[in-house]
Amino acid sequence: MRYKLIIMKRLFYILAVMCTMCSLAWSNEGWTVRGGDGVGPLKLGMKVEACEKIVKRNPNADQAFVAGKRPFWIFYLEGVQINYDNTSKVLQIYVDKTGIPTDKGVQVGDPQDKFMNAYGRGFVSHELPTAKGQPKQSVYVYKSSGLGFQVEGGIVKFIIVTPKIH
């Protein structure tokens, strides 16, 4: 009898973990990246309180705050990171997981050539400093569309939504 109780507790725990993972995956199903605007229901200019009615902070991430209070850079479980301005409004959104594509189907994990073929060569780029022996990292930003891509070793690691600059 005791053995059955232990097995049932373990099965319940596994089921609870799986349900949590599924709900996180379904929570942003259908989200897309909109350059210069947002990601899914998240929009540039939203207050942190409005965002956090939609997304949940990652408790294991190294969040960044100004003066220990005002959010600056927050990691969320739904596959986004948000950079807030000095009024706690969304300044930039970074997508850090697959399954949240741009309007042209580019997503995290795709080869660099995919976004270049989709969006062209009208970007501004910058090579990021990397440790010796680490893959090259670069950022490519299409300023007029408010869309960027951070690439590591030729693979898209982040998709970035920024304000459009004309």
VMD Tcl script that draws the C-alpha trace (Angstrom):
set ca {
  {0.00 0.00 0.00}
  {2.80 2.42 0.91}
  {4.53 1.64 -2.38}
  {1.37 2.53 -4.35}
  {1.09 5.84 -2.48}
  {4.70 6.75 -3.37}
  {4.11 5.87 -7.04}
  {0.88 7.93 -7.10}
  {2.66 10.94 -5.56}
  {5.42 10.73 -8.16}
  {2.93 10.42 -11.00}
  {1.00 13.42 -9.67}
  {4.21 15.46 -9.50}
  {5.18 14.51 -13.07}
  {1.67 15.36 -14.30}
  {1.75 18.74 -12.53}
  {5.12 19.60 -14.11}
  {3.90 18.57 -17.56}
  {0.71 20.64 -17.21}
  {2.75 23.68 -16.19}
  {5.07 23.27 -19.18}
  {2.13 22.83 -21.55}
  {0.34 25.90 -20.22}
  {3.50 27.98 -20.74}
  {3.85 26.67 -24.28}
  {0.19 27.34 -25.10}
  {0.21 30.76 -23.43}
  {2.08 32.32 -26.35}
  {0.86 30.05 -29.13}
  {0.13 32.19 -32.13}
  {2.30 35.09 -30.95}
  {4.21 36.87 -33.69}
  {6.89 39.53 -33.76}
  {5.79 42.90 -35.15}
  {8.73 45.16 -35.88}
  {8.39 48.61 -34.30}
  {5.26 47.52 -32.43}
  {5.49 44.43 -30.21}
  {5.30 40.68 -29.69}
  {1.95 38.93 -29.29}
  {-0.13 41.10 -26.94}
  {2.95 42.95 -25.66}
  {3.54 46.40 -27.15}
  {6.29 48.98 -27.03}
  {5.31 51.72 -24.58}
  {3.26 49.47 -22.27}
  {3.76 49.94 -18.54}
  {5.38 47.09 -16.61}
  {2.15 46.45 -14.68}
  {0.20 45.87 -17.90}
  {2.91 43.52 -19.23}
  {2.94 41.48 -16.07}
  {-0.77 40.77 -16.42}
  {0.25 38.89 -19.60}
  {3.68 37.39 -18.82}
  {5.31 35.92 -15.70}
  {8.82 36.74 -14.47}
  {11.35 33.95 -14.62}
  {12.22 33.39 -10.93}
  {15.59 31.85 -11.86}
  {16.80 34.72 -14.08}
  {19.11 37.54 -13.10}
  {16.66 40.46 -13.33}
  {18.06 44.01 -13.51}
  {16.60 46.94 -11.57}
  {17.61 50.58 -11.24}
  {18.22 51.60 -7.61}
  {16.91 48.17 -6.63}
  {13.32 49.16 -7.50}
  {12.54 50.23 -11.05}
  {12.68 47.38 -13.58}
  {15.32 47.78 -16.26}
  {15.72 44.32 -17.84}
  {13.29 41.52 -16.96}
  {13.29 37.91 -18.21}
  {9.89 36.25 -18.64}
  {8.94 32.58 -18.84}
  {7.06 33.02 -22.12}
  {10.27 33.47 -24.13}
  {10.67 37.22 -24.01}
  {12.95 39.68 -22.25}
  {11.82 43.25 -21.83}
  {14.00 46.33 -21.50}
  {12.07 49.10 -19.69}
  {12.80 52.83 -19.91}
  {13.10 55.25 -16.96}
  {9.29 55.53 -16.70}
  {8.84 51.71 -16.54}
  {7.49 51.52 -20.09}
  {8.60 48.92 -22.65}
  {11.54 50.23 -24.66}
  {12.64 46.97 -26.38}
  {11.42 43.38 -26.49}
  {13.81 40.48 -27.10}
  {12.43 37.09 -28.19}
  {14.70 34.33 -26.89}
  {12.96 31.09 -27.88}
  {11.69 29.35 -31.00}
  {8.02 29.40 -31.91}
  {7.52 33.19 -32.01}
  {8.14 34.13 -35.67}
  {8.33 37.44 -37.47}
  {5.83 38.33 -40.20}
  {8.21 36.66 -42.68}
  {8.59 33.44 -40.67}
  {12.03 34.07 -39.15}
  {12.47 32.74 -35.61}
  {15.12 32.05 -33.01}
  {17.29 29.14 -34.15}
  {17.12 29.99 -37.85}
  {20.29 30.57 -39.88}
  {21.36 34.17 -40.39}
  {20.76 33.89 -44.14}
  {17.02 33.40 -43.55}
  {16.46 36.90 -42.15}
  {18.86 38.46 -44.65}
  {16.97 36.84 -47.54}
  {13.61 37.83 -46.04}
  {14.42 41.43 -45.06}
  {17.32 42.35 -47.32}
  {20.63 44.01 -46.59}
  {19.34 47.41 -45.43}
  {20.45 46.87 -41.85}
  {22.95 48.49 -39.53}
  {25.25 45.91 -37.93}
  {27.59 45.78 -35.00}
  {29.94 43.00 -33.92}
  {29.69 42.34 -30.18}
  {32.75 41.71 -28.05}
  {33.17 38.01 -27.34}
  {35.58 36.00 -25.28}
  {38.50 34.37 -27.06}
  {37.48 31.06 -28.57}
  {33.75 31.87 -28.47}
  {31.57 32.15 -31.60}
  {31.28 35.56 -33.23}
  {28.20 37.55 -32.13}
  {26.65 40.36 -34.13}
  {23.51 42.50 -34.03}
  {21.68 43.50 -37.22}
  {19.00 46.20 -36.95}
  {16.53 47.32 -39.60}
  {15.97 50.79 -38.13}
  {13.06 51.84 -40.34}
  {11.09 48.68 -39.47}
  {12.05 48.51 -35.77}
  {13.31 44.94 -36.10}
  {16.65 43.42 -35.20}
  {18.42 40.08 -34.94}
  {21.26 39.04 -32.66}
  {23.28 36.27 -34.22}
  {25.82 33.92 -32.68}
  {27.87 31.66 -34.92}
  {25.52 32.34 -37.85}
  {22.35 31.38 -35.92}
  {19.61 33.76 -34.73}
  {19.77 33.86 -30.91}
  {17.40 36.80 -30.34}
  {14.83 38.74 -32.32}
  {14.62 42.36 -31.20}
  {11.68 44.76 -31.42}
  {12.67 48.43 -31.15}
  {10.99 51.73 -31.98}
  {11.12 52.56 -35.70}
  {13.69 55.18 -36.69}
  {13.10 56.96 -40.00}
}
mol new
graphics top color blue
foreach p $ca { graphics top sphere $p radius 0.5 }
foreach p [lrange $ca 0 end-1] q [lrange $ca 1 end] { graphics top cylinder $p $q radius 0.2 }
display resetview
